[in-house]
Amino acid sequence: MSESILYLVATPIGNLGDLSPRARDILSSVDFIAAEDTRVTQKLLTACALPRKPLISYYEHNRRARGEEVLARLRAGESCPLVTDAGTPAVSDPGEDLVALCAAHGIPVVPIPGCCAAVCALAASGLPTGRWCFEGFLSVNKKARRAHLDALRNEKRTMIFYEAPHKLCATLRDLADTFGGARRLSLSRELTKLHEETLRMTLDEAVQYFDAHPPRGEFVLTIEGAPDEPDAAPDEPARLTAAAEAVRLRMADGQTQKDAIKAVSAQTGVKKNALYRYVLEQDM
């Protein structure tokens, strides 16, 4: 395949049967493969009976230098898929930089759809899926972590986070502090693997559960968004009637209708506009 294209090939997040026929075709026909970990990718190629291809590493700590190398080979007419150890590359991943580099130099970027842990967890969560946001991993820096969560305090969309098992309990406590212990969430772990599990509970329940059951495996946390603010309750007829009577008495003492309504509204808490309409209806 001597054509300058960067392919973004999604790989299985556990079950090898999830590697698509199209992904197999691409991995079999390209000139070389840029991989997060060449050892992991070689195992995938072997397990799926795919031909061996030249592999180069592309990950967080070499992305700048290696990105330029990949770009140079693409501009020379070679084709290359970018793969991560599991899932869709370039999402919460240093592949984002390589895509931007290729886009800036006019190199076509073609996504080859497949597994994404965030979307799989969202679909199985039982929470609203119409609007959602992906937040990835929270920072280990306490200040940055707190700023991230504070910015989401009033987020109404369903939120998705990734978390490692050794940080899960601390993260659940931070989430409960920010969103309240009654907020619902779904916790998916080991998606598509032998011990796949999805748990649905509140944040307080999750804190208690994982204090008693040490977490294992990588987690996707799907958290419901902030509830809508309840609409203000309409003024009850009894309150309006009493407030209107207070307006009548003030007007009998010489106040104008406007001043009487303003004063009674402030005194009783009945909304001024509602009281004004009610007074007009009563022809006071």
Disulfide bonds with the S-S distance in Angstrom:
none
